[in-house]
Amino acid sequence: MSLLSIQDLSKNFGGLAAVSNVNIELENNELVGLIGPNGAGKTTLFNLLTGVYVPSSGEVKMTTEKGEVLLNGKEPSVINELGLARTFQNIRLFGNLTVLDNVLVALHTKHGANFWASVLRTPSFYRNRQELEERAIELLRIFNLQDLVKEKAKNLPYGQQRRLEIVRALATEPKILFLDEPAAGMNPNETAELTELIRQIQKDFDITVVLIEHDMSLVMNVCERIYVLEYGKLIAHGTPSEIQQNPAVIKAYLGGE
């Protein structure tokens, strides 16, 4: 049974079919790419999987310890609790919060102190706070952001903001991490570092990583399987070498005849 099963998934906006009858299976601990031309429906698909949009038809099912769960219609917070986390094409950090607090907000969704401990500031509240801060710094260290804990997120360079958003997503302890154009705006050196970082994330956290990305070298180097969308429809699926040689992909995405 797949970790996440996407069956005949569609999303219509008026008369426009943004996603049409998409079928995808995601397994445990794999790196998967989602590519396609601008407007192909990639981010819309992410939005459907993470509860931002409700599907017009089709089903999204996740396998949990308690069995298979239908995600259709569930709130993003509920879907996150079930194990799906994401970053966004346009960075959505809490700009006026510090780097540390951005991560602590995410950690509190899983490990925050109970209501009365928070209100009464009991010893358990302070122990919990210390433990979460230590965990946050541990995560930030993986991304070389540990020396910036007191810096406001909005003051970070673009590449570091991208890294912080990934840290915040990981802090919710996902089973699947969706990365929406993580290399956007990065220079070649930053992109090379990100490529290795994505591999490290998958290995160290034992999770499935799915990325939308226009940098084909990153996709081909890091992904084990790739899905290709065009005009909301899935036109190809295979290994990087299979995708590179697929005539439909060459024509639709790489500009071939």
Buried (B, 14 or more C-beta within 10 A) or exposed (E): EBBBBBBEBBBBEEEEBBBBBBEBBBEEEBBBBBBBBEEBBBBBBBBBBBBBBEBBBBEBBBBEEEEEBEBBEBEEEEBBBBBBBBBBBEBEBEEEBBBBBBBBBBBBBEBBBEEEBBEEEBEBBEEBBEEBBEBBBEBBEBBEBBEBBEBBBEEBEEBBBBBBBBBBBBBBBBBBBBBBBBBBBBEEEBBBBBBEBBBEBBEEBEBBBBBBBBBBEBBBBBBEBBBBBBBBBBBBBBEBEEBBEBEEBBEBBEEEE
